[in-house]
């Protein structure tokens, strides 16, 4: 960082979004440089440990290495770098995975540029940032009182949930429990409905939090 000005990196494969954001941030007096890359691979090729980015604006749906996988590598190479996810994805699974991987902020594409700039300043000051709709989802995810009754789960469904927490694939679950893949999918569909979730990660998360 030069004269307390910020070095920013943008990893975004849509050229118009990437260039418009780069031009906007380069116009700010307290930003020293903006590295723009269309993929994780390009970002790592262009970046330097001698002059690391202070903040990375990071998409998820990228060609090659995706943004969530890239978070871990960024954190390894540049431990002091903060990462703001800037993406179209608003589902709980990707939000949860991004935060667990080390993202400091999460904003949706379409967020006004002044708000993105405000997020950069907030995070550099030691805070965090989430788009309001994202923050609500995160709060709902961790609210302890939001526990769903699970007494309607069948013994077979509980066995499948236990197998999911062990990291078994649908095929391995079918082999372990002596059932067909179609039967496993049928039970998992019922589990999703009963637990009010939409993904395997959400089921596992509830199991880890003791809600099942």
C-alpha positions as a Markdown table, in Angstrom:
| # | Residue | x | y | z |
|---|---|---|---|---|
| 1 | Unk | 0.0 | 0.0 | 0.0 |
| 2 | Unk | 1.4 | 3.4 | -0.9 |
| 3 | Unk | 0.7 | 6.5 | 1.2 |
| 4 | Unk | -2.2 | 4.6 | 2.9 |
| 5 | Unk | -3.9 | 4.3 | -0.4 |
| 6 | Unk | -5.6 | 1.0 | -1.2 |
| 7 | Unk | -4.6 | -1.6 | -3.8 |
| 8 | Unk | -7.8 | -3.2 | -5.1 |
| 9 | Unk | -8.3 | -6.3 | -7.3 |
| 10 | Unk | -11.4 | -7.2 | -9.3 |
| 11 | Unk | -11.9 | -10.8 | -10.4 |
| 12 | Unk | -14.9 | -10.7 | -12.8 |
| 13 | Unk | -15.4 | -12.5 | -16.2 |
| 14 | Unk | -18.0 | -10.1 | -17.6 |
| 15 | Unk | -15.9 | -7.4 | -19.2 |
| 16 | Unk | -18.5 | -4.5 | -19.0 |
| 17 | Unk | -18.9 | -5.1 | -15.2 |
| 18 | Unk | -15.2 | -5.5 | -14.7 |
| 19 | Unk | -14.1 | -2.4 | -16.6 |
| 20 | Unk | -16.9 | -0.1 | -15.3 |
| 21 | Unk | -16.0 | -1.0 | -11.8 |
| 22 | Unk | -12.3 | -0.6 | -12.5 |
| 23 | Unk | -12.8 | 2.9 | -14.0 |
| 24 | Unk | -15.0 | 4.0 | -11.1 |
| 25 | Unk | -12.6 | 2.8 | -8.4 |
| 26 | Unk | -9.6 | 4.3 | -10.2 |
| 27 | Unk | -11.3 | 7.7 | -10.0 |
| 28 | Unk | -11.2 | 7.6 | -6.2 |
| 29 | Unk | -8.4 | 9.6 | -4.5 |
| 30 | Unk | -7.7 | 7.0 | -1.8 |
| 31 | Unk | -7.3 | 4.1 | -4.2 |
| 32 | Unk | -3.7 | 3.5 | -5.4 |
| 33 | Unk | -4.2 | 0.8 | -8.0 |
| 34 | Unk | -6.9 | -1.5 | -9.4 |
| 35 | Unk | -5.9 | -4.9 | -10.8 |
| 36 | Unk | -8.6 | -6.3 | -13.1 |
| 37 | Unk | -8.7 | -10.0 | -14.0 |
| 38 | Unk | -11.2 | -12.2 | -15.8 |
| 39 | Unk | -10.4 | -15.3 | -13.9 |
| 40 | Unk | -8.6 | -16.6 | -10.8 |
| 41 | Unk | -5.8 | -17.9 | -12.9 |
| 42 | Unk | -5.2 | -14.4 | -14.4 |
| 43 | Unk | -5.4 | -12.8 | -11.0 |
| 44 | Unk | -2.7 | -15.1 | -9.6 |
| 45 | Unk | -0.5 | -14.5 | -12.6 |
| 46 | Unk | -0.8 | -10.7 | -12.3 |
| 47 | Unk | -0.6 | -10.4 | -8.5 |
| 48 | Unk | 2.5 | -10.1 | -6.4 |
| 49 | Unk | 3.4 | -10.9 | -2.8 |
| 50 | Unk | 5.5 | -7.7 | -2.8 |
| 51 | Unk | 2.5 | -5.5 | -3.6 |
| 52 | Unk | -0.5 | -7.6 | -2.6 |
| 53 | Unk | -4.1 | -6.3 | -2.9 |
| 54 | Unk | -5.7 | -4.9 | 0.2 |
| 55 | Unk | -9.1 | -5.9 | -1.0 |
| 56 | Unk | -10.3 | -8.3 | -3.7 |
| 57 | Unk | -13.8 | -8.0 | -5.3 |
| 58 | Unk | -14.4 | -11.6 | -6.2 |
| 59 | Unk | -17.1 | -13.3 | -8.4 |
| 60 | Unk | -18.1 | -16.9 | -7.8 |
| 61 | Unk | -19.1 | -18.1 | -11.3 |
| 62 | Unk | -15.8 | -17.9 | -13.0 |
| 63 | Unk | -14.2 | -19.8 | -15.9 |
| 64 | Unk | -11.6 | -22.3 | -14.5 |
| 65 | Unk | -11.2 | -22.1 | -10.7 |
| 66 | Unk | -14.5 | -20.8 | -9.2 |
| 67 | Unk | -14.5 | -17.9 | -6.7 |
| 68 | Unk | -15.1 | -20.0 | -3.6 |
| 69 | Unk | -12.2 | -22.2 | -4.3 |
| 70 | Unk | -10.1 | -19.1 | -5.1 |
| 71 | Unk | -10.8 | -17.6 | -1.6 |
| 72 | Unk | -8.8 | -20.2 | 0.1 |
| 73 | Unk | -5.8 | -19.7 | -2.2 |
| 74 | Unk | -6.0 | -15.9 | -1.9 |
| 75 | Unk | -6.1 | -16.3 | 1.9 |
| 76 | Unk | -3.0 | -18.6 | 1.8 |
| 77 | Unk | -1.0 | -16.4 | -0.5 |
| 78 | Unk | -2.1 | -13.0 | 0.9 |
| 79 | Unk | -3.2 | -13.5 | 4.5 |
| 80 | Unk | -3.8 | -9.8 | 5.1 |
| 81 | Unk | -6.1 | -9.4 | 2.0 |
| 82 | Unk | -9.8 | -8.9 | 2.6 |
| 83 | Unk | -12.2 | -10.5 | 0.1 |
| 84 | Unk | -15.7 | -9.2 | -0.9 |
| 85 | Unk | -17.8 | -11.5 | -2.9 |
| 86 | Unk | -19.6 | -9.6 | -5.7 |
| 87 | Unk | -21.9 | -12.1 | -7.4 |
| 88 | Unk | -25.3 | -12.9 | -8.7 |
| 89 | Unk | -25.7 | -15.9 | -6.3 |
| 90 | Unk | -27.9 | -15.3 | -3.3 |
| 91 | Unk | -28.6 | -18.8 | -2.2 |
| 92 | Unk | -27.7 | -19.7 | 1.4 |
| 93 | Unk | -25.3 | -22.5 | 0.3 |
| 94 | Unk | -22.9 | -20.3 | -1.6 |
| 95 | Unk | -23.1 | -17.5 | 1.0 |
| 96 | Unk | -22.3 | -20.0 | 3.8 |
| 97 | Unk | -19.4 | -21.6 | 1.8 |
| 98 | Unk | -18.0 | -18.2 | 1.0 |
| 99 | Unk | -18.0 | -17.0 | 4.6 |
| 100 | Unk | -16.5 | -20.3 | 5.8 |
| 101 | Unk | -13.8 | -20.0 | 3.2 |
| 102 | Unk | -12.8 | -16.6 | 4.5 |
| 103 | Unk | -14.8 | -13.9 | 2.7 |
| 104 | Unk | -15.2 | -10.7 | 4.7 |
| 105 | Unk | -18.1 | -9.3 | 2.7 |
| 106 | Unk | -20.8 | -10.4 | 0.4 |
| 107 | Unk | -22.6 | -8.1 | -2.1 |
| 108 | Unk | -24.9 | -8.8 | -5.0 |
| 109 | Unk | -24.2 | -7.7 | -8.5 |
| 110 | Unk | -26.3 | -4.7 | -9.2 |
| 111 | Unk | -25.2 | -3.1 | -5.9 |
| 112 | Unk | -24.7 | 0.6 | -6.7 |
| 113 | Unk | -21.0 | 1.5 | -7.1 |
| 114 | Unk | -21.0 | 4.0 | -4.3 |
| 115 | Unk | -22.2 | 1.3 | -2.0 |
| 116 | Unk | -19.4 | -1.0 | -3.2 |
| 117 | Unk | -16.9 | 1.7 | -2.5 |
| 118 | Unk | -18.5 | 2.3 | 0.9 |
| 119 | Unk | -18.1 | -1.5 | 1.6 |
| 120 | Unk | -14.4 | -1.3 | 0.7 |
| 121 | Unk | -13.8 | 1.5 | 3.2 |
| 122 | Unk | -15.9 | -0.2 | 5.9 |
| 123 | Unk | -13.9 | -3.5 | 5.5 |
| 124 | Unk | -10.6 | -1.7 | 5.4 |
| 125 | Unk | -11.6 | 0.0 | 8.7 |
| 126 | Unk | -12.0 | -3.4 | 10.3 |
| 127 | Unk | -15.7 | -3.9 | 9.7 |
| 128 | Unk | -17.7 | -6.2 | 7.3 |
| 129 | Unk | -20.3 | -5.7 | 4.6 |
| 130 | Unk | -23.3 | -7.6 | 3.3 |
| 131 | Unk | -26.1 | -6.6 | 1.0 |
| 132 | Unk | -29.2 | -6.2 | 3.2 |
| 133 | Unk | -30.9 | -9.2 | 1.7 |
| 134 | Unk | -27.8 | -11.3 | 2.2 |
| 135 | Unk | -27.5 | -10.1 | 5.8 |
| 136 | Unk | -31.0 | -11.2 | 6.5 |
| 137 | Unk | -30.3 | -14.7 | 5.2 |
| 138 | Unk | -27.2 | -15.0 | 7.3 |
| 139 | Unk | -29.1 | -13.9 | 10.4 |
| 140 | Unk | -31.9 | -16.4 | 9.7 |
| 141 | Unk | -29.3 | -19.1 | 9.2 |
| 142 | Unk | -27.7 | -18.6 | 12.6 |
| 143 | Unk | -30.7 | -17.6 | 14.7 |
| 144 | Unk | -30.9 | -20.3 | 17.5 |
| 145 | Unk | -34.7 | -20.0 | 17.9 |
| 146 | Unk | -35.2 | -21.0 | 14.2 |
| 147 | Unk | -35.2 | -24.7 | 15.0 |
| 148 | Unk | -37.5 | -27.0 | 13.0 |
| 149 | Unk | -39.3 | -29.9 | 14.6 |
| 150 | Unk | -37.8 | -33.1 | 13.3 |
| 151 | Unk | -40.0 | -35.7 | 15.0 |
| 152 | Unk | -41.6 | -36.5 | 11.7 |
| 153 | Unk | -38.3 | -37.8 | 10.2 |
| 154 | Unk | -38.5 | -41.5 | 9.7 |
| 155 | Unk | -35.7 | -43.8 | 11.0 |
| 156 | Unk | -34.5 | -44.3 | 7.4 |
| 157 | Unk | -34.4 | -40.5 | 6.8 |
| 158 | Unk | -32.3 | -40.1 | 10.0 |
| 159 | Unk | -29.9 | -42.8 | 8.7 |
| 160 | Unk | -29.5 | -40.9 | 5.4 |
| 161 | Unk | -28.9 | -37.6 | 7.2 |
| 162 | Unk | -26.2 | -39.4 | 9.3 |
| 163 | Unk | -24.6 | -40.7 | 6.1 |
| 164 | Unk | -24.7 | -37.2 | 4.6 |
| 165 | Unk | -22.8 | -35.8 | 7.5 |
| 166 | Unk | -20.2 | -38.5 | 7.0 |
| 167 | Unk | -19.6 | -37.2 | 3.5 |
| 168 | Unk | -21.1 | -40.1 | 1.6 |
| 169 | Unk | -22.3 | -39.7 | -1.9 |
| 170 | Unk | -25.8 | -40.8 | -2.9 |
| 171 | Unk | -24.4 | -44.0 | -4.4 |
| 172 | Unk | -22.4 | -44.9 | -1.3 |
| 173 | Unk | -25.5 | -44.1 | 0.8 |
| 174 | Unk | -27.6 | -46.5 | -1.4 |
| 175 | Unk | -24.9 | -49.2 | -1.1 |
| 176 | Unk | -24.6 | -48.7 | 2.7 |
| 177 | Unk | -28.4 | -48.8 | 3.3 |
| 178 | Unk | -29.2 | -51.4 | 0.7 |
| 179 | Unk | -31.5 | -49.3 | -1.4 |
| 180 | Unk | -31.6 | -47.9 | -5.0 |
| 181 | Unk | -30.4 | -44.5 | -6.0 |
| 182 | Unk | -34.0 | -43.5 | -6.8 |
| 183 | Unk | -35.1 | -44.5 | -3.3 |
| 184 | Unk | -32.2 | -42.4 | -1.8 |
| 185 | Unk | -33.3 | -39.4 | -3.9 |
| 186 | Unk | -36.9 | -39.9 | -2.8 |
| 187 | Unk | -36.0 | -39.9 | 0.9 |
| 188 | Unk | -33.7 | -36.8 | 0.4 |
| 189 | Unk | -36.5 | -34.9 | -1.3 |
| 190 | Unk | -38.7 | -35.7 | 1.8 |
| 191 | Unk | -35.9 | -34.6 | 4.1 |
| 192 | Unk | -35.5 | -31.3 | 2.3 |
| 193 | Unk | -39.3 | -30.7 | 2.6 |
| 194 | Unk | -39.5 | -31.6 | 6.2 |
| 195 | Unk | -36.5 | -29.5 | 7.2 |
| 196 | Unk | -37.4 | -26.6 | 4.9 |
| 197 | Unk | -34.1 | -26.6 | 3.2 |
| 198 | Unk | -32.9 | -26.7 | -0.4 |
| 199 | Unk | -29.5 | -28.3 | -0.4 |
| 200 | Unk | -27.3 | -31.1 | 1.2 |
| 201 | Unk | -25.1 | -28.4 | 2.8 |
| 202 | Unk | -28.1 | -27.0 | 4.7 |
| 203 | Unk | -29.0 | -30.4 | 6.0 |
| 204 | Unk | -25.4 | -31.0 | 7.2 |
| 205 | Unk | -25.3 | -27.6 | 8.7 |
| 206 | Unk | -28.5 | -28.3 | 10.7 |
| 207 | Unk | -27.1 | -31.6 | 11.9 |
| 208 | Unk | -23.9 | -29.9 | 13.1 |
| 209 | Unk | -25.9 | -27.3 | 15.0 |
| 210 | Unk | -27.9 | -30.0 | 16.7 |
| 211 | Unk | -31.2 | -29.1 | 15.1 |
| 212 | Unk | -31.9 | -32.6 | 13.9 |
